[in-house]
Amino acid sequence: MLRPFALYQPSTLAEAAEVLGGEGSEAALYAGGTELLLLLKEGLLRVRSLVDLKRIPGLGAITSDNGHLSIGAIATHRAVEGSVLVRARCPIVAEVTRHVANIRVRTVGTVGGNLAFADPHSDLATLFLTLDATVRLAGPRSERDVDLGDFVLGPYETARAEDEILVAVRLRPWPPGTAGTYVKYGVHERPTLGVAVALTAGEGGGLATDVRIAVGCVGPRPQRLPAAEEPARGRSVADLARHADEIAARAATDVDPTADLHGSAEYKREMTRVFVRRALVIAAARAAGQISHERYPHTIVA
C-alpha cells in the first residue's frame, strides 16, 4: 500500500530543481516508475514528495550531434528500441534494449531511470561503458557531464546530488569496422551476467586497433576491464579468436563478483570467463565476416 505523498509536475528543469532543493532527501524523481513504485509499495522507500518529469519538454528526445548519440532521460526503452536514429548510429543499443525485462516494463520504463536507479543488473549500463557514455546532470545553478563509470558508485548509489536531475545519456558510436556483441545469461527475472564486447579492426578482419570489454550484473556495478582489453589490442581477428581463452581468463581475474541469489562469487567468476570467451569468439567471427546477423544477432540471450 502506498503512503500519502505530494506530487509535483514541473514544466521546466528549473522548477524541478527548485522542488528538489527544497525537499532534499524527502523527494524522489519520477518518470517511468517501474522500480520506484515497487519500492514505495513494499515500504522499502519512503518519501514525502514525487517530482514527475514527464511534462518537461525535450527530456525524451533522441538526437545526434557532433558525432554523438544523445538519449533523453525519459525516453522509454520501447522508444529507443524503435528509434530509426538509434538503429542507424548504435544498432546494438536498440537490440539490447529489446531484451530488457518484458514489453510492459519497456513501454513505461525509461533509460534515465534505469541508469539513475543504479541497479547492479542493468544491461544498458554495462553496454554503455563500451560506448564511452556520459550522463548529463542539471542542477539549480549549472549542468555537468559525468562519465558513466564514475556516475554509478555502487548498488543503487550514484554521484547525483540531491538537487540534480539526470537529463540525458550521451554515447559515442563505435567507429566504422567495429563488430560487437552483447551476451546475457540468467535464470531469474534479472540477468545473472551481461558481457559487452566491441572489436575495431580493418576491412576483412585485420588487426584489432581497439578492443572493449565490459561485464555487468555480477558485482556491485558494471566494469570495463582494461587489463583484459590491453593484451587483445594489436592482434589479428583470427588470433583473437584463438586466444579468447587467455583473454577471458584475465577478465575473470579482474572482475569483482558479489555472492547473492544468482550464485557465489566463484560461480560468477567462472561464468564471466565462459561468456567473455563466447562473446570474443562471436565478435571476432563477425569482424571477419564469417557469421551473419540472422545467425548471431548483436544480443545473445543464453
C-alpha positions in Angstrom: 0.0 0.0 0.0 1.3 3.4 -0.9 1.7 6.0 1.8 0.4 9.6 1.0 2.8 11.9 -0.8 2.7 15.2 -2.6 3.0 15.1 -6.4 4.8 17.9 -8.2 4.6 18.2 -12.0 7.1 20.9 -13.1 7.2 22.1 -16.6 10.8 23.2 -16.6 14.1 21.8 -15.3 14.5 24.9 -13.1 11.1 24.2 -11.4 12.1 20.6 -10.8 15.5 21.5 -9.4 13.8 24.1 -7.1 11.5 21.4 -5.7 14.4 19.1 -5.2 16.4 21.8 -3.5 13.5 22.4 -1.0 12.5 18.8 -0.4 16.0 17.3 -0.3 16.1 13.6 0.6 12.3 13.6 1.1 11.7 13.9 -2.6 12.1 11.3 -5.4 12.2 11.8 -9.2 9.5 10.0 -11.1 9.5 9.1 -14.8 8.5 5.5 -15.6 8.3 4.4 -12.0 8.9 0.7 -12.8 11.4 0.4 -9.9 10.4 3.3 -7.8 6.7 2.3 -7.3 7.7 -1.2 -6.3 10.0 0.2 -3.6 7.2 2.5 -2.3 4.6 -0.2 -2.3 7.0 -2.6 -0.3 7.8 0.2 2.2 11.5 0.0 1.3 11.5 3.7 0.4 9.5 6.4 2.0 9.3 9.9 0.6 7.2 13.0 1.1 7.1 14.1 -2.5 7.4 12.8 -6.0 8.6 15.0 -8.8 7.1 13.9 -12.1 9.5 14.7 -15.0 7.2 13.8 -17.9 5.9 17.3 -18.5 9.3 18.8 -19.1 9.8 19.4 -22.9 12.8 17.7 -24.5 13.6 15.2 -21.8 12.5 12.3 -24.1 14.4 13.5 -27.2 16.8 11.2 -29.1 19.2 13.3 -31.1 22.6 13.1 -32.8 25.2 15.9 -32.7 29.0 16.2 -33.1 29.3 12.5 -33.7 27.5 11.5 -30.5 24.1 10.0 -29.8 22.1 11.6 -27.0 19.1 9.8 -25.4 16.9 11.9 -23.2 16.3 10.7 -19.6 12.6 10.0 -20.0 12.9 8.2 -23.4 11.4 4.8 -22.8 13.1 1.5 -23.6 10.4 1.0 -26.2 11.2 4.3 -27.9 14.9 3.5 -28.0 14.2 0.1 -29.4 12.1 1.5 -32.3 14.2 4.7 -32.9 15.4 4.9 -36.5 18.3 7.1 -35.3 19.4 4.7 -32.7 19.3 1.8 -35.2 21.3 3.8 -37.7 24.0 5.1 -35.2 24.1 2.4 -32.5 22.1 -0.6 -33.6 23.4 -2.7 -30.7 21.7 -0.3 -28.3 18.3 -0.9 -29.9 18.8 -4.6 -29.8 19.9 -4.8 -26.2 17.0 -2.6 -25.2 14.7 -5.0 -26.9 15.7 -7.7 -24.4 15.3 -5.5 -21.3 12.7 -7.2 -18.9 9.4 -7.5 -20.8 7.3 -5.4 -23.1 5.2 -3.9 -20.2 8.3 -2.7 -18.5 9.9 -1.4 -21.7 6.8 0.6 -22.6 6.9 2.7 -19.4 10.5 2.2 -18.1 13.0 4.9 -19.0 16.7 4.9 -19.9 17.4 7.7 -17.4 15.5 6.0 -14.7 17.4 2.7 -15.4 20.8 4.5 -15.0 19.8 6.7 -12.1 18.4 3.7 -10.1 21.8 2.0 -10.5 20.5 -1.5 -10.3 23.6 -3.8 -10.5 21.8 -5.9 -13.0 21.4 -3.2 -15.6 22.1 -4.4 -19.2 22.2 -0.8 -20.5 24.8 0.4 -18.0 27.1 -2.5 -18.9 26.7 -1.9 -22.7 27.0 1.9 -22.4 30.5 1.5 -20.8 31.8 0.3 -24.2 30.3 3.4 -25.8 32.1 6.0 -23.7 28.8 7.0 -22.1 28.5 10.2 -20.1 25.4 11.4 -18.2 24.4 15.0 -18.1 23.2 16.3 -14.7 21.3 19.5 -14.4 21.3 21.4 -11.1 19.8 24.7 -9.9 22.9 26.6 -11.0 24.7 24.6 -13.7 25.0 21.4 -15.7 27.8 18.9 -15.6 28.8 15.8 -17.5 30.0 12.7 -15.7 31.5 9.5 -17.1 29.1 6.7 -16.5 31.9 4.7 -14.8 32.2 7.5 -12.3 28.4 8.1 -12.0 27.5 4.6 -10.8 29.2 4.3 -7.4 27.6 1.0 -6.3 24.3 -0.8 -5.9 21.5 1.9 -6.0 24.1 4.6 -5.4 25.2 7.3 -7.9 27.1 10.6 -7.9 23.9 12.6 -8.5 23.4 15.3 -5.9 20.0 15.7 -4.2 19.2 18.8 -6.2 20.4 17.4 -9.6 18.4 15.8 -12.4 19.8 13.3 -14.9 18.6 14.8 -18.2 20.4 12.6 -20.8 23.0 10.0 -21.6 25.4 10.7 -24.3 27.0 7.8 -26.3 29.9 7.8 -28.7 29.0 5.3 -31.6 31.7 2.8 -32.4 33.9 3.7 -35.4 33.5 2.0 -38.8 34.9 -1.5 -38.8 33.7 -2.3 -35.3 32.0 -5.6 -34.6 30.3 -6.0 -31.3 28.0 -8.3 -29.3 26.2 -8.4 -26.0 25.7 -11.8 -24.3 23.4 -12.1 -21.3 22.6 -15.1 -19.2 20.2 -15.6 -16.3 17.7 -17.9 -14.7 15.9 -15.3 -12.6 14.0 -12.2 -13.6 17.2 -10.1 -13.7 20.2 -11.3 -15.6 23.0 -13.1 -13.8 25.6 -11.8 -16.1 26.0 -9.5 -19.1 29.0 -9.1 -21.3 29.6 -6.5 -23.9 32.5 -6.8 -26.4 33.5 -4.5 -29.3 36.4 -5.1 -31.7 37.5 -2.4 -34.1 39.5 -3.9 -37.0 40.5 -3.2 -40.6 38.4 -4.3 -43.5 38.0 -8.1 -43.7 39.1 -8.6 -40.2 42.7 -7.2 -39.9 44.4 -6.1 -36.7 42.3 -5.1 -33.8 43.1 -1.5 -33.2 40.7 -1.3 -30.3 39.1 -3.9 -28.0 36.4 -3.0 -25.4 35.2 -5.5 -22.8 32.6 -4.7 -20.1 31.0 -7.1 -17.6 27.9 -6.4 -15.5 25.3 -8.0 -13.3 27.9 -10.0 -11.4 29.0 -7.3 -8.9 28.1 -4.0 -7.3 28.4 -2.1 -10.6 29.3 -2.8 -14.2 33.0 -2.8 -15.1 35.2 -2.0 -18.1 38.1 -4.5 -18.0 41.2 -2.6 -19.4 43.6 -5.3 -18.1 41.8 -7.8 -20.3 41.5 -5.4 -23.2 45.2 -4.4 -23.5 46.6 -7.8 -24.5 43.9 -8.2 -27.1 44.8 -5.0 -28.9 47.1 -5.3 -31.9 46.2 -8.9 -32.6 44.6 -10.1 -35.8 41.0 -11.0 -35.5 41.9 -14.7 -36.2 44.5 -14.5 -33.4 41.9 -13.0 -31.0 39.6 -16.0 -31.6 42.5 -18.4 -31.0 43.5 -16.6 -27.7 40.0 -16.0 -26.4 40.5 -18.4 -23.5 43.6 -16.4 -22.3 41.8 -13.1 -22.6 38.7 -14.4 -20.9 40.7 -15.8 -18.0 42.2 -12.4 -17.4 38.7 -10.9 -17.4 37.6 -13.4 -14.9 40.5 -12.5 -12.7 39.8 -8.8 -12.8 36.0 -8.8 -12.4 34.6 -8.0 -8.9 31.8 -10.5 -8.3 29.4 -10.5 -5.3 27.7 -13.6 -3.9 23.9 -13.3 -4.0 20.8 -15.4 -5.0 22.3 -15.6 -8.5 25.3 -17.5 -7.3 28.5 -17.5 -5.4 31.4 -15.2 -6.3 33.4 -18.2 -7.6 30.5 -19.2 -9.8 30.1 -15.7 -11.2 33.9 -15.5 -11.9 33.7 -18.8 -13.9 30.6 -17.6 -15.7 32.5 -14.4 -16.6 35.3 -16.5 -18.1 32.9 -18.6 -20.1 30.8 -15.8 -21.5 33.6 -13.3 -22.2 35.2 -16.1 -24.3 32.0 -16.7 -26.1 31.4 -13.0 -26.8 35.0 -12.6 -28.1 34.6 -15.5 -30.5 31.3 -14.2 -31.8 32.6 -10.7 -32.2 35.8 -11.9 -34.0 33.8 -14.1 -36.3 31.5 -11.1 -37.1 34.5 -8.9 -37.7 35.9 -11.5 -40.1 32.6 -11.7 -42.0 32.2 -15.3 -41.1 28.7 -15.2 -39.5 25.5 -13.5 -40.3 23.4 -11.2 -38.2 20.5 -13.7 -38.6 22.5 -16.5 -37.1 24.1 -14.4 -34.3 22.3 -11.1 -33.7 24.0 -8.4 -31.7 22.3 -9.5 -28.5 22.6 -13.2 -27.5 20.4 -14.4 -24.7 21.7 -17.6 -23.3 
